[in-house]
Amino acid sequence: MTARAEASLWIVQRATAVVLALAVLVHLATIVYAVRTGLSAVSVLARTQGNPWWLGFYLVFVLAAALHAGVGLRTIIREMTPWRGPSLDIAAVCASLFLLVAGWRAAIGLFA
């Protein structure tokens, strides 16, 4: 992989970290609000189900998590093993795609 591509992955890793930090804060704030007001999981789902804003939020959350995890996994493998080259890149993309599809299916299943 070229130095430019490696730099792009570095930027993706940092950008998704920012998105994840904000998404985790919103997610945790929502949980704290639900607990403090005595809402059950069923009532939280009833309030969010069908809401396109929450669906969009969680789709972006999952996208950021999938990209962040794929790039991070690739980096860890490169640093800890001798595995290099296109096969590692393909494996990292496959891991990201798996997480993306699984997460989006879950989000759509909960909100649709």
Phi and psi in radians as a Rosetta constraint file:
Dihedral C 1 N 2 CA 2 C 2 CIRCULARHARMONIC -1.309 0.35
Dihedral N 2 CA 2 C 2 N 3 CIRCULARHARMONIC 2.858 0.35
Dihedral C 2 N 3 CA 3 C 3 CIRCULARHARMONIC -1.096 0.35
Dihedral N 3 CA 3 C 3 N 4 CIRCULARHARMONIC -0.611 0.35
Dihedral C 3 N 4 CA 4 C 4 CIRCULARHARMONIC -1.144 0.35
Dihedral N 4 CA 4 C 4 N 5 CIRCULARHARMONIC -0.730 0.35
Dihedral C 4 N 5 CA 5 C 5 CIRCULARHARMONIC -1.149 0.35
Dihedral N 5 CA 5 C 5 N 6 CIRCULARHARMONIC -0.711 0.35
Dihedral C 5 N 6 CA 6 C 6 CIRCULARHARMONIC -1.085 0.35
Dihedral N 6 CA 6 C 6 N 7 CIRCULARHARMONIC -0.713 0.35
Dihedral C 6 N 7 CA 7 C 7 CIRCULARHARMONIC -1.124 0.35
Dihedral N 7 CA 7 C 7 N 8 CIRCULARHARMONIC -0.660 0.35
Dihedral C 7 N 8 CA 8 C 8 CIRCULARHARMONIC -1.115 0.35
Dihedral N 8 CA 8 C 8 N 9 CIRCULARHARMONIC -0.721 0.35
Dihedral C 8 N 9 CA 9 C 9 CIRCULARHARMONIC -1.122 0.35
Dihedral N 9 CA 9 C 9 N 10 CIRCULARHARMONIC -0.655 0.35
Dihedral C 9 N 10 CA 10 C 10 CIRCULARHARMONIC -1.067 0.35
Dihedral N 10 CA 10 C 10 N 11 CIRCULARHARMONIC -0.759 0.35
Dihedral C 10 N 11 CA 11 C 11 CIRCULARHARMONIC -1.148 0.35
Dihedral N 11 CA 11 C 11 N 12 CIRCULARHARMONIC -0.751 0.35
Dihedral C 11 N 12 CA 12 C 12 CIRCULARHARMONIC -1.034 0.35
Dihedral N 12 CA 12 C 12 N 13 CIRCULARHARMONIC -0.757 0.35
Dihedral C 12 N 13 CA 13 C 13 CIRCULARHARMONIC -1.050 0.35
Dihedral N 13 CA 13 C 13 N 14 CIRCULARHARMONIC -0.787 0.35
Dihedral C 13 N 14 CA 14 C 14 CIRCULARHARMONIC -1.254 0.35
Dihedral N 14 CA 14 C 14 N 15 CIRCULARHARMONIC -0.701 0.35
Dihedral C 14 N 15 CA 15 C 15 CIRCULARHARMONIC -1.143 0.35
Dihedral N 15 CA 15 C 15 N 16 CIRCULARHARMONIC -0.740 0.35
Dihedral C 15 N 16 CA 16 C 16 CIRCULARHARMONIC -1.205 0.35
Dihedral N 16 CA 16 C 16 N 17 CIRCULARHARMONIC -0.505 0.35
Dihedral C 16 N 17 CA 17 C 17 CIRCULARHARMONIC -1.094 0.35
Dihedral N 17 CA 17 C 17 N 18 CIRCULARHARMONIC -0.697 0.35
Dihedral C 17 N 18 CA 18 C 18 CIRCULARHARMONIC -1.147 0.35
Dihedral N 18 CA 18 C 18 N 19 CIRCULARHARMONIC -0.811 0.35
Dihedral C 18 N 19 CA 19 C 19 CIRCULARHARMONIC -1.059 0.35
Dihedral N 19 CA 19 C 19 N 20 CIRCULARHARMONIC -0.769 0.35
Dihedral C 19 N 20 CA 20 C 20 CIRCULARHARMONIC -1.119 0.35
Dihedral N 20 CA 20 C 20 N 21 CIRCULARHARMONIC -0.701 0.35
Dihedral C 20 N 21 CA 21 C 21 CIRCULARHARMONIC -1.051 0.35
Dihedral N 21 CA 21 C 21 N 22 CIRCULARHARMONIC -0.784 0.35
Dihedral C 21 N 22 CA 22 C 22 CIRCULARHARMONIC -1.166 0.35
Dihedral N 22 CA 22 C 22 N 23 CIRCULARHARMONIC -0.735 0.35
Dihedral C 22 N 23 CA 23 C 23 CIRCULARHARMONIC -1.141 0.35
Dihedral N 23 CA 23 C 23 N 24 CIRCULARHARMONIC -0.714 0.35
Dihedral C 23 N 24 CA 24 C 24 CIRCULARHARMONIC -1.114 0.35
Dihedral N 24 CA 24 C 24 N 25 CIRCULARHARMONIC -0.709 0.35
Dihedral C 24 N 25 CA 25 C 25 CIRCULARHARMONIC -1.059 0.35
Dihedral N 25 CA 25 C 25 N 26 CIRCULARHARMONIC -0.795 0.35
Dihedral C 25 N 26 CA 26 C 26 CIRCULARHARMONIC -1.113 0.35
Dihedral N 26 CA 26 C 26 N 27 CIRCULARHARMONIC -0.780 0.35
Dihedral C 26 N 27 CA 27 C 27 CIRCULARHARMONIC -1.063 0.35
Dihedral N 27 CA 27 C 27 N 28 CIRCULARHARMONIC -0.831 0.35
Dihedral C 27 N 28 CA 28 C 28 CIRCULARHARMONIC -1.168 0.35
Dihedral N 28 CA 28 C 28 N 29 CIRCULARHARMONIC -0.684 0.35
Dihedral C 28 N 29 CA 29 C 29 CIRCULARHARMONIC -1.085 0.35
Dihedral N 29 CA 29 C 29 N 30 CIRCULARHARMONIC -0.660 0.35
Dihedral C 29 N 30 CA 30 C 30 CIRCULARHARMONIC -1.135 0.35
Dihedral N 30 CA 30 C 30 N 31 CIRCULARHARMONIC -0.729 0.35
Dihedral C 30 N 31 CA 31 C 31 CIRCULARHARMONIC -1.128 0.35
Dihedral N 31 CA 31 C 31 N 32 CIRCULARHARMONIC -0.778 0.35
Dihedral C 31 N 32 CA 32 C 32 CIRCULARHARMONIC -1.073 0.35
Dihedral N 32 CA 32 C 32 N 33 CIRCULARHARMONIC -0.782 0.35
Dihedral C 32 N 33 CA 33 C 33 CIRCULARHARMONIC -1.033 0.35
Dihedral N 33 CA 33 C 33 N 34 CIRCULARHARMONIC -0.795 0.35
Dihedral C 33 N 34 CA 34 C 34 CIRCULARHARMONIC -1.096 0.35
Dihedral N 34 CA 34 C 34 N 35 CIRCULARHARMONIC -0.748 0.35
Dihedral C 34 N 35 CA 35 C 35 CIRCULARHARMONIC -1.168 0.35
Dihedral N 35 CA 35 C 35 N 36 CIRCULARHARMONIC -0.784 0.35
Dihedral C 35 N 36 CA 36 C 36 CIRCULARHARMONIC -1.166 0.35
Dihedral N 36 CA 36 C 36 N 37 CIRCULARHARMONIC -0.491 0.35
Dihedral C 36 N 37 CA 37 C 37 CIRCULARHARMONIC -1.677 0.35
Dihedral N 37 CA 37 C 37 N 38 CIRCULARHARMONIC 0.075 0.35
Dihedral C 37 N 38 CA 38 C 38 CIRCULARHARMONIC 1.350 0.35
Dihedral N 38 CA 38 C 38 N 39 CIRCULARHARMONIC 0.350 0.35
Dihedral C 38 N 39 CA 39 C 39 CIRCULARHARMONIC -1.337 0.35
Dihedral N 39 CA 39 C 39 N 40 CIRCULARHARMONIC 2.463 0.35
Dihedral C 39 N 40 CA 40 C 40 CIRCULARHARMONIC -1.549 0.35
Dihedral N 40 CA 40 C 40 N 41 CIRCULARHARMONIC 2.942 0.35
Dihedral C 40 N 41 CA 41 C 41 CIRCULARHARMONIC -1.062 0.35
Dihedral N 41 CA 41 C 41 N 42 CIRCULARHARMONIC -0.663 0.35
Dihedral C 41 N 42 CA 42 C 42 CIRCULARHARMONIC -1.103 0.35
Dihedral N 42 CA 42 C 42 N 43 CIRCULARHARMONIC -0.740 0.35
Dihedral C 42 N 43 CA 43 C 43 CIRCULARHARMONIC -1.247 0.35
Dihedral N 43 CA 43 C 43 N 44 CIRCULARHARMONIC -0.579 0.35
Dihedral C 43 N 44 CA 44 C 44 CIRCULARHARMONIC -1.125 0.35
Dihedral N 44 CA 44 C 44 N 45 CIRCULARHARMONIC -0.798 0.35
Dihedral C 44 N 45 CA 45 C 45 CIRCULARHARMONIC -1.101 0.35
Dihedral N 45 CA 45 C 45 N 46 CIRCULARHARMONIC -0.668 0.35
Dihedral C 45 N 46 CA 46 C 46 CIRCULARHARMONIC -1.098 0.35
Dihedral N 46 CA 46 C 46 N 47 CIRCULARHARMONIC -0.637 0.35
Dihedral C 46 N 47 CA 47 C 47 CIRCULARHARMONIC -1.286 0.35
Dihedral N 47 CA 47 C 47 N 48 CIRCULARHARMONIC -0.563 0.35
Dihedral C 47 N 48 CA 48 C 48 CIRCULARHARMONIC -1.643 0.35
Dihedral N 48 CA 48 C 48 N 49 CIRCULARHARMONIC -0.411 0.35
Dihedral C 48 N 49 CA 49 C 49 CIRCULARHARMONIC -1.064 0.35
Dihedral N 49 CA 49 C 49 N 50 CIRCULARHARMONIC 2.293 0.35
Dihedral C 49 N 50 CA 50 C 50 CIRCULARHARMONIC 1.440 0.35
Dihedral N 50 CA 50 C 50 N 51 CIRCULARHARMONIC -0.066 0.35
Dihedral C 50 N 51 CA 51 C 51 CIRCULARHARMONIC -1.503 0.35
Dihedral N 51 CA 51 C 51 N 52 CIRCULARHARMONIC 1.976 0.35
Dihedral C 51 N 52 CA 52 C 52 CIRCULARHARMONIC -1.141 0.35
Dihedral N 52 CA 52 C 52 N 53 CIRCULARHARMONIC -0.459 0.35
Dihedral C 52 N 53 CA 53 C 53 CIRCULARHARMONIC -1.204 0.35
Dihedral N 53 CA 53 C 53 N 54 CIRCULARHARMONIC -0.771 0.35
Dihedral C 53 N 54 CA 54 C 54 CIRCULARHARMONIC -1.184 0.35
Dihedral N 54 CA 54 C 54 N 55 CIRCULARHARMONIC -0.687 0.35
Dihedral C 54 N 55 CA 55 C 55 CIRCULARHARMONIC -1.050 0.35
Dihedral N 55 CA 55 C 55 N 56 CIRCULARHARMONIC -0.827 0.35
Dihedral C 55 N 56 CA 56 C 56 CIRCULARHARMONIC -1.052 0.35
Dihedral N 56 CA 56 C 56 N 57 CIRCULARHARMONIC -0.733 0.35
Dihedral C 56 N 57 CA 57 C 57 CIRCULARHARMONIC -1.010 0.35
Dihedral N 57 CA 57 C 57 N 58 CIRCULARHARMONIC -0.866 0.35
Dihedral C 57 N 58 CA 58 C 58 CIRCULARHARMONIC -1.261 0.35
Dihedral N 58 CA 58 C 58 N 59 CIRCULARHARMONIC -0.508 0.35
Dihedral C 58 N 59 CA 59 C 59 CIRCULARHARMONIC -1.153 0.35
Dihedral N 59 CA 59 C 59 N 60 CIRCULARHARMONIC -0.719 0.35
Dihedral C 59 N 60 CA 60 C 60 CIRCULARHARMONIC -1.170 0.35
Dihedral N 60 CA 60 C 60 N 61 CIRCULARHARMONIC -0.716 0.35
Dihedral C 60 N 61 CA 61 C 61 CIRCULARHARMONIC -0.992 0.35
Dihedral N 61 CA 61 C 61 N 62 CIRCULARHARMONIC -0.865 0.35
Dihedral C 61 N 62 CA 62 C 62 CIRCULARHARMONIC -1.139 0.35
Dihedral N 62 CA 62 C 62 N 63 CIRCULARHARMONIC -0.720 0.35
Dihedral C 62 N 63 CA 63 C 63 CIRCULARHARMONIC -1.038 0.35
Dihedral N 63 CA 63 C 63 N 64 CIRCULARHARMONIC -0.826 0.35
Dihedral C 63 N 64 CA 64 C 64 CIRCULARHARMONIC -1.083 0.35
Dihedral N 64 CA 64 C 64 N 65 CIRCULARHARMONIC -0.732 0.35
Dihedral C 64 N 65 CA 65 C 65 CIRCULARHARMONIC -1.138 0.35
Dihedral N 65 CA 65 C 65 N 66 CIRCULARHARMONIC -0.725 0.35
Dihedral C 65 N 66 CA 66 C 66 CIRCULARHARMONIC -1.140 0.35
Dihedral N 66 CA 66 C 66 N 67 CIRCULARHARMONIC -0.779 0.35
Dihedral C 66 N 67 CA 67 C 67 CIRCULARHARMONIC -1.148 0.35
Dihedral N 67 CA 67 C 67 N 68 CIRCULARHARMONIC -0.788 0.35
Dihedral C 67 N 68 CA 68 C 68 CIRCULARHARMONIC -1.076 0.35
Dihedral N 68 CA 68 C 68 N 69 CIRCULARHARMONIC -0.775 0.35
Dihedral C 68 N 69 CA 69 C 69 CIRCULARHARMONIC -1.154 0.35
Dihedral N 69 CA 69 C 69 N 70 CIRCULARHARMONIC -0.742 0.35
Dihedral C 69 N 70 CA 70 C 70 CIRCULARHARMONIC -1.101 0.35
Dihedral N 70 CA 70 C 70 N 71 CIRCULARHARMONIC -0.811 0.35
Dihedral C 70 N 71 CA 71 C 71 CIRCULARHARMONIC -1.157 0.35
Dihedral N 71 CA 71 C 71 N 72 CIRCULARHARMONIC -0.737 0.35
Dihedral C 71 N 72 CA 72 C 72 CIRCULARHARMONIC -1.124 0.35
Dihedral N 72 CA 72 C 72 N 73 CIRCULARHARMONIC -0.743 0.35
Dihedral C 72 N 73 CA 73 C 73 CIRCULARHARMONIC -1.072 0.35
Dihedral N 73 CA 73 C 73 N 74 CIRCULARHARMONIC -0.764 0.35
Dihedral C 73 N 74 CA 74 C 74 CIRCULARHARMONIC -1.047 0.35
Dihedral N 74 CA 74 C 74 N 75 CIRCULARHARMONIC -0.773 0.35
Dihedral C 74 N 75 CA 75 C 75 CIRCULARHARMONIC -1.107 0.35
Dihedral N 75 CA 75 C 75 N 76 CIRCULARHARMONIC -0.787 0.35
Dihedral C 75 N 76 CA 76 C 76 CIRCULARHARMONIC -1.088 0.35
Dihedral N 76 CA 76 C 76 N 77 CIRCULARHARMONIC -0.782 0.35
Dihedral C 76 N 77 CA 77 C 77 CIRCULARHARMONIC -1.089 0.35
Dihedral N 77 CA 77 C 77 N 78 CIRCULARHARMONIC -0.738 0.35
Dihedral C 77 N 78 CA 78 C 78 CIRCULARHARMONIC -1.100 0.35
Dihedral N 78 CA 78 C 78 N 79 CIRCULARHARMONIC -0.627 0.35
Dihedral C 78 N 79 CA 79 C 79 CIRCULARHARMONIC -1.388 0.35
Dihedral N 79 CA 79 C 79 N 80 CIRCULARHARMONIC -0.486 0.35
Dihedral C 79 N 80 CA 80 C 80 CIRCULARHARMONIC -1.845 0.35
Dihedral N 80 CA 80 C 80 N 81 CIRCULARHARMONIC -0.213 0.35
Dihedral C 80 N 81 CA 81 C 81 CIRCULARHARMONIC -2.362 0.35
Dihedral N 81 CA 81 C 81 N 82 CIRCULARHARMONIC 2.947 0.35
Dihedral C 81 N 82 CA 82 C 82 CIRCULARHARMONIC -1.449 0.35
Dihedral N 82 CA 82 C 82 N 83 CIRCULARHARMONIC 0.033 0.35
Dihedral C 82 N 83 CA 83 C 83 CIRCULARHARMONIC -1.161 0.35
Dihedral N 83 CA 83 C 83 N 84 CIRCULARHARMONIC 2.148 0.35
Dihedral C 83 N 84 CA 84 C 84 CIRCULARHARMONIC -2.457 0.35
Dihedral N 84 CA 84 C 84 N 85 CIRCULARHARMONIC 3.031 0.35
Dihedral C 84 N 85 CA 85 C 85 CIRCULARHARMONIC 1.601 0.35
Dihedral N 85 CA 85 C 85 N 86 CIRCULARHARMONIC -3.014 0.35
Dihedral C 85 N 86 CA 86 C 86 CIRCULARHARMONIC -1.062 0.35
Dihedral N 86 CA 86 C 86 N 87 CIRCULARHARMONIC -0.561 0.35
Dihedral C 86 N 87 CA 87 C 87 CIRCULARHARMONIC -1.135 0.35
Dihedral N 87 CA 87 C 87 N 88 CIRCULARHARMONIC -0.624 0.35
Dihedral C 87 N 88 CA 88 C 88 CIRCULARHARMONIC -1.173 0.35
Dihedral N 88 CA 88 C 88 N 89 CIRCULARHARMONIC -0.759 0.35
Dihedral C 88 N 89 CA 89 C 89 CIRCULARHARMONIC -1.069 0.35
Dihedral N 89 CA 89 C 89 N 90 CIRCULARHARMONIC -0.731 0.35
Dihedral C 89 N 90 CA 90 C 90 CIRCULARHARMONIC -1.135 0.35
Dihedral N 90 CA 90 C 90 N 91 CIRCULARHARMONIC -0.732 0.35
Dihedral C 90 N 91 CA 91 C 91 CIRCULARHARMONIC -1.090 0.35
Dihedral N 91 CA 91 C 91 N 92 CIRCULARHARMONIC -0.710 0.35
Dihedral C 91 N 92 CA 92 C 92 CIRCULARHARMONIC -1.164 0.35
Dihedral N 92 CA 92 C 92 N 93 CIRCULARHARMONIC -0.698 0.35
Dihedral C 92 N 93 CA 93 C 93 CIRCULARHARMONIC -1.122 0.35
Dihedral N 93 CA 93 C 93 N 94 CIRCULARHARMONIC -0.744 0.35
Dihedral C 93 N 94 CA 94 C 94 CIRCULARHARMONIC -1.081 0.35
Dihedral N 94 CA 94 C 94 N 95 CIRCULARHARMONIC -0.731 0.35
Dihedral C 94 N 95 CA 95 C 95 CIRCULARHARMONIC -1.073 0.35
Dihedral N 95 CA 95 C 95 N 96 CIRCULARHARMONIC -0.777 0.35
Dihedral C 95 N 96 CA 96 C 96 CIRCULARHARMONIC -1.097 0.35
Dihedral N 96 CA 96 C 96 N 97 CIRCULARHARMONIC -0.767 0.35
Dihedral C 96 N 97 CA 97 C 97 CIRCULARHARMONIC -1.125 0.35
Dihedral N 97 CA 97 C 97 N 98 CIRCULARHARMONIC -0.698 0.35
Dihedral C 97 N 98 CA 98 C 98 CIRCULARHARMONIC -1.046 0.35
Dihedral N 98 CA 98 C 98 N 99 CIRCULARHARMONIC -0.857 0.35
Dihedral C 98 N 99 CA 99 C 99 CIRCULARHARMONIC -1.078 0.35
Dihedral N 99 CA 99 C 99 N 100 CIRCULARHARMONIC -0.710 0.35
Dihedral C 99 N 100 CA 100 C 100 CIRCULARHARMONIC -1.091 0.35
Dihedral N 100 CA 100 C 100 N 101 CIRCULARHARMONIC -0.867 0.35
Dihedral C 100 N 101 CA 101 C 101 CIRCULARHARMONIC -1.138 0.35
Dihedral N 101 CA 101 C 101 N 102 CIRCULARHARMONIC -0.794 0.35
Dihedral C 101 N 102 CA 102 C 102 CIRCULARHARMONIC -1.083 0.35
Dihedral N 102 CA 102 C 102 N 103 CIRCULARHARMONIC -0.775 0.35
Dihedral C 102 N 103 CA 103 C 103 CIRCULARHARMONIC -1.168 0.35
Dihedral N 103 CA 103 C 103 N 104 CIRCULARHARMONIC -0.748 0.35
Dihedral C 103 N 104 CA 104 C 104 CIRCULARHARMONIC -1.160 0.35
Dihedral N 104 CA 104 C 104 N 105 CIRCULARHARMONIC -0.669 0.35
Dihedral C 104 N 105 CA 105 C 105 CIRCULARHARMONIC -1.079 0.35
Dihedral N 105 CA 105 C 105 N 106 CIRCULARHARMONIC -0.751 0.35
Dihedral C 105 N 106 CA 106 C 106 CIRCULARHARMONIC -1.102 0.35
Dihedral N 106 CA 106 C 106 N 107 CIRCULARHARMONIC -0.820 0.35
Dihedral C 106 N 107 CA 107 C 107 CIRCULARHARMONIC -1.099 0.35
Dihedral N 107 CA 107 C 107 N 108 CIRCULARHARMONIC -0.784 0.35
Dihedral C 107 N 108 CA 108 C 108 CIRCULARHARMONIC -1.161 0.35
Dihedral N 108 CA 108 C 108 N 109 CIRCULARHARMONIC -0.670 0.35
Dihedral C 108 N 109 CA 109 C 109 CIRCULARHARMONIC -1.103 0.35
Dihedral N 109 CA 109 C 109 N 110 CIRCULARHARMONIC -0.636 0.35
Dihedral C 109 N 110 CA 110 C 110 CIRCULARHARMONIC -1.358 0.35
Dihedral N 110 CA 110 C 110 N 111 CIRCULARHARMONIC -0.570 0.35
Dihedral C 110 N 111 CA 111 C 111 CIRCULARHARMONIC -1.803 0.35
Dihedral N 111 CA 111 C 111 N 112 CIRCULARHARMONIC -0.286 0.35
